[in-house]
Amino acid sequence: MKNRWIVFTALLVVWAAPLDLRAQTAASTGSKVGLINIQAAIANTEEGKKALSDLQAKYQPRQKDLQGEQAQIQSIQDQLSKQANTLSDEEQARLNRESEEKQKQLKRDMEDAQADFSHDRDEAINRIGQKMVQVINNYAEQNGFSLVIDDAQIPIYFAAKDLDITAEIVKRYDAANPVVGVAPAKPAAPAPAVPKPKQ
């Protein structure tokens, strides 16, 4: 048992040494690391805001249709509860069947609308994201960054505020990809830090 602990400790020292050496090398060479919240960056660009606004306008009629379907179901339910004593058994059975059919249809329509919205949203995010990656690459090269990390994807428990480049990337993206009919925006405030869950 004692031999196992000695071997384990030796392996731990050997394994940790390269990490420590890499950290010292990065510090001595002045490597810069940047953090970005890519989702917040995409959402805060003028193109991202316009894409979201366009999606909301596109899907508003479908949302109204779904609300109309819900109102029809509620009307049938109200009729069944208010007139339970006066409706014939056949009429109650018919209304129950109609309510069930409308509920099934509503569920299908909601799932279809959600799938279509998600598809259109993902398409917009991918389109903007591809252009944003190029902006990030150019910024990183111009400013001597060795690494840029998406802090929404990787748990980061501490980072100095000056490492967050989200606002600068949004500003550069908007400058490189102006949206027609949108006035130039004021400089964006840095994205709020999102607390990371402890693991």
C-alpha positions in Angstrom: 0.0 0.0 0.0 2.8 2.4 0.9 4.5 1.6 -2.4 1.3 2.5 -4.3 1.3 5.9 -2.6 4.9 6.5 -3.5 4.3 5.6 -7.1 1.1 7.8 -7.2 3.0 10.8 -5.7 5.8 10.4 -8.1 3.4 10.2 -11.1 1.6 13.3 -9.8 4.9 15.2 -9.6 5.9 14.1 -13.1 2.5 15.0 -14.5 2.2 18.4 -12.8 5.7 19.5 -13.7 5.0 20.1 -17.4 1.9 22.1 -16.4 3.9 24.3 -14.1 6.6 24.7 -16.7 4.1 25.7 -19.4 2.5 28.3 -17.0 5.9 29.7 -16.3 6.8 29.8 -20.0 3.5 31.5 -20.9 4.1 34.1 -18.2 7.7 34.7 -19.2 6.9 35.1 -22.9 4.0 37.5 -22.2 1.3 35.3 -23.7 -2.1 37.0 -23.6 -5.3 35.2 -23.1 -8.6 36.7 -23.9 -12.2 35.8 -22.8 -15.3 36.3 -24.8 -18.9 35.3 -24.3 -19.7 34.6 -27.9 -23.4 34.3 -27.3 -23.6 37.7 -25.7 -21.3 39.1 -28.4 -23.6 37.8 -31.2 -26.7 39.1 -29.4 -25.3 42.5 -28.8 -24.2 43.2 -32.4 -26.5 45.4 -34.5 -26.9 42.5 -36.9 -27.8 40.2 -34.0 -30.4 42.6 -32.6 -31.9 43.0 -36.1 -32.0 39.2 -36.6 -33.8 38.8 -33.3 -36.3 41.6 -34.1 -36.9 40.1 -37.6 -37.5 36.6 -36.1 -40.0 38.0 -33.6 -41.8 39.8 -36.4 -41.8 36.7 -38.5 -43.2 34.4 -35.8 -45.7 36.9 -34.2 -48.6 35.8 -36.5 -47.9 32.1 -35.6 -47.9 33.1 -31.9 -51.3 34.8 -32.3 -52.6 31.7 -34.1 -51.4 29.5 -31.2 -53.0 31.8 -28.7 -56.3 31.6 -30.7 -56.1 27.8 -30.6 -55.6 28.0 -26.8 -58.6 30.3 -26.5 -60.8 27.8 -28.4 -59.8 25.0 -26.1 -60.4 27.1 -23.1 -63.9 28.1 -24.5 -64.8 24.4 -24.9 -63.5 23.6 -21.3 -65.5 26.6 -20.0 -68.6 25.4 -21.8 -68.2 21.9 -20.4 -67.7 23.1 -16.8 -70.5 25.7 -16.8 -73.1 23.5 -18.6 -72.2 20.1 -17.2 -75.7 19.7 -15.8 -77.6 20.8 -18.9 -75.6 19.2 -21.7 -76.7 15.8 -22.9 -74.2 12.9 -22.6 -73.7 12.9 -26.4 -73.0 16.7 -26.5 -70.5 16.3 -23.6 -68.8 13.4 -25.3 -68.6 15.5 -28.6 -67.1 18.5 -26.8 -64.6 16.3 -25.0 -63.5 14.8 -28.3 -63.3 18.2 -29.9 -61.2 19.5 -27.0 -58.8 16.5 -27.1 -58.4 16.9 -30.9 -57.7 20.6 -30.6 -55.2 20.0 -27.8 -53.4 17.5 -30.0 -53.4 19.9 -32.9 -52.1 22.7 -30.6 -49.3 20.5 -29.3 -48.2 19.7 -32.9 -48.5 23.3 -34.0 -46.4 24.5 -31.0 -43.7 21.9 -31.7 -43.6 22.9 -35.4 -43.4 26.6 -34.5 -40.7 25.9 -32.0 -38.7 23.8 -34.4 -39.0 26.4 -37.2 -38.0 29.2 -34.8 -35.0 27.3 -33.5 -33.9 26.5 -37.1 -34.1 30.1 -38.2 -32.4 31.4 -34.9 -29.6 28.8 -35.3 -29.1 29.8 -38.9 -28.8 33.5 -38.0 -26.4 32.7 -35.1 -24.2 30.6 -37.4 -24.2 33.2 -40.1 -23.1 35.9 -37.6 -20.8 33.6 -35.7 -18.8 32.7 -38.8 -18.1 36.4 -39.4 -17.4 37.0 -35.8 -14.8 34.3 -35.7 -12.9 36.2 -38.4 -13.2 39.4 -36.3 -11.9 37.6 -33.2 -9.0 36.1 -35.2 -8.0 39.5 -36.6 -8.3 41.2 -33.2 -6.2 38.4 -31.5 -3.5 38.7 -34.1 -3.4 42.5 -34.0 -3.2 42.6 -30.2 -0.8 39.7 -29.5 -3.3 37.2 -28.0 -2.1 33.6 -27.9 -5.5 32.3 -26.9 -9.1 33.4 -26.8 -11.6 31.3 -24.8 -15.4 31.3 -24.8 -16.1 31.8 -21.1 -19.7 30.5 -21.6 -18.3 27.1 -22.7 -15.4 26.5 -20.4 -15.8 26.9 -16.6 -13.7 29.8 -15.5 -13.6 30.5 -11.8 -11.6 33.7 -11.9 -10.5 36.1 -14.6 -9.2 39.7 -14.5 -11.7 42.1 -16.0 -9.2 43.3 -18.6 -9.2 39.8 -20.2 -12.9 40.1 -21.4 -12.8 41.3 -25.0 -16.5 40.8 -25.7 -17.4 44.5 -25.9 -14.4 45.2 -28.2 -15.3 42.4 -30.5 -18.9 43.6 -30.7 -17.7 47.1 -31.6 -15.3 45.8 -34.3 -18.0 43.4 -35.7 -20.4 46.3 -36.0 -17.8 48.4 -37.8 -16.9 45.6 -40.2 -20.6 44.5 -40.8 -22.8 47.6 -40.7 -26.5 46.9 -40.8 -28.5 49.0 -43.4 -30.9 51.4 -41.8 -29.4 51.2 -38.3 -27.6 54.2 -36.9 -24.1 53.5 -35.5 -24.4 52.4 -31.9 -22.8 53.9 -28.9 -19.9 51.9 -27.5 -21.3 48.7 -25.9 -20.9 48.2 -22.2 -19.0 45.1 -21.3 -21.1 42.0 -21.0 -22.1 41.3 -17.4 -20.1 38.6 -15.8 -22.1 35.4 -15.4 -21.3 33.5 -12.2 -20.1 30.0 -12.9 -21.4 27.0 -10.9 -18.9 25.5 -8.6 -17.9 22.0 -9.4 
